[in-house]
Amino acid sequence: MKIDSTDRRIIEALQGGLPLVPAPYAHVAAQIGMPEPDLMARIGSMKARGVIRRIAAAPNHYKLGMTANGMTVWDVEDARIAELGAQVGALPYVTHCYERPRALPDWPYNLFAMVHGDSREEVEEKRAEIRALLGAALRGCDILYSTRILKKTGLRLRQKG
C-alpha cells in the first residue's frame, strides 16, 4: 500500500490525535497548507484504500473516572449474532462491540462488548442487562476486567532515516 508525500503529511498531522478545537479538520488543513475539502477527500481516499481504517476518539477511561472496565464475552447463536450484536452495540454503556470466530474447544465466545463503569458492581449490573437482552440465544458468557491500558494510539509512520 503506497502513500505519497501529501498522504504522509496528513498522517503525520493526524497521528497524534485531532486537536481539541471547534473545527479540528480545518485546523489540520491549515497546519499542512491545504484546503479543508482537499484534506477530507484525501482522508476519504486513504480510508477507501485501507491506509486508514477509521478515525475515532480513543478516550482514556481511567482518566474519565471509569476505573472498572470489562470486556464481556458471549457465546451467542450464530444465526442471531448480527441482530443481537447490533442491539448490544447500541447500548449507551458499550463502547465497542464486535463478532470474532470462536477458538474451540478453549474459547467458545463469538461476541465481544466493552463495558465501562465506576465500579465492578456497576459493570456487573450492565452485564446482567446484556445477558437479559441476549435471552435464549445466549449459551455462555464471561468478563475480562482491564487492569491497565496497553495501547491508545493509532496509525504511526516510521521515521525516514
N, C-alpha and C positions, 0 to 999 in steps of 0.2 A: 504494500500500500504506500504509494508515493505522496509526499506533500511538497508543495513549493514554498518559496521564501515567504509569501504572504500568509499561507496556512500556518507556517512556523511562527510568524509574528503574532497571529491571532491566538494560537495555542499558548505561546509564552505569556501573553497578556491575560489569558483566562485560567491558566493552570494553578494560580494561587487563589482562585475564587473570584466571584464578581464583587466589585466594590459596593459598599453599603451606601448607595446614593439613590435618589429618586428615579434616575434613568441610567441604570448600570451599563446597558449596551451602548448608549450614546457616549457615555464616559470612556468606555473601552475603544470605541471607534475614533474618538478624538485623540486618545492616547497613542494610537498606532497610525493616525493620519489617513483615515478613510471615512467615507460617508456611512452612516449607520445602516441604510438599506443594503449597501455592499457587504458590510460586515455580516448582517443577518443572512444574506444569500450565501456567503462563503461558509458560515456555520452550517446552514442547511445542506450545502453540498458535502461538507465533511461528514455530517450525520448520514446522508444517503450513501456515501462511500464506505461507511463503517469506521472512519478515522475517529469520530466522536460518537459514542453510543447515546449519551444523553447529557444534559446539563441540569443539575438538580441541587437543591440545598442538602448539605451534609451537616446537620447540627450536631454539636457535642451535647448529648443528652444529659451527661453528668453536670455540665456547666449550667444547663437549664433547670437543674433540680430534680430531674428524673433519674434517680440513682438505682432503681430496680428495673432492669431491662432483661426481658426474657424472649428467646426465640422459641415460640411454641411450634411444635412439630406434630403433624396429624396424619394418620393413616385413613384416607378417605376413599370411598368407592370411586374407581376410575371414571365411571360413566357420569358422575356428578361433580367431578373436581373443578371443571371450568365454571359451572354455575355457582358452586359454593365458594370457590376461591374468590370470585368477583364480589360476593357478599361479604366475606371476611375482609378482603382488601378495602372495602368501602367503610369499614368501621372507623370511627374517629380516632381511636387509640392504636390502630395498626399502622405503622409507618411504611412497611413494605411486606408484600405477600406474594409468594410465587410457588409454582409447581416444580418439583425435581423428581427424577426417577428414584425408585426405591433401590436399596442395595441389600437385597435379601441374601441370607437369612438374618443378618445382623441389624439392618436398618429398614424397618417396614414403612417409613413415613414418606409421603409424597406431597404434602402441603406444608409450607413454612410461613409463619406470620410473626413479625417482630412486634412485641407489645412493650410499652413503656409505662412506668408509674413511679409514684413517690415511695412506694414500699412494695415488698414482695406480696404482702396481703392484697394490695390493690391489683397487682399483676395477676394474682391467682383469681380474683373476682372477675377480671376481664377474660381470663382463660375459661372460666366457667360459662361466661356468656357465649364465647365461641363454641364451646362444647355443646351448649343448648342449640345454637344455630345449626350446627352440623347434624344434629339429631341422629337418626337411624343410619345415615351414611358413614358415620364415624365408627372405626374399628379399633382405634387405639391412639394414644397421644402421650406426649412428654413435653418438658420445658427445659431449656438450657439457659441458665442465667449468666449474664455478662459479668465479668469481674474487672475488665479493663478494656480500653479502646485500643484496637490493634492497628487500624488504618482509617484515616479520614482525609484521604487525598484522592484526586482523580488522575487524569492523564498527565504524565510528566515526560518531557523530552530530555534525552541525553544531551549533555553539553557537547558541542563540537570541540574538537581539540586534538 
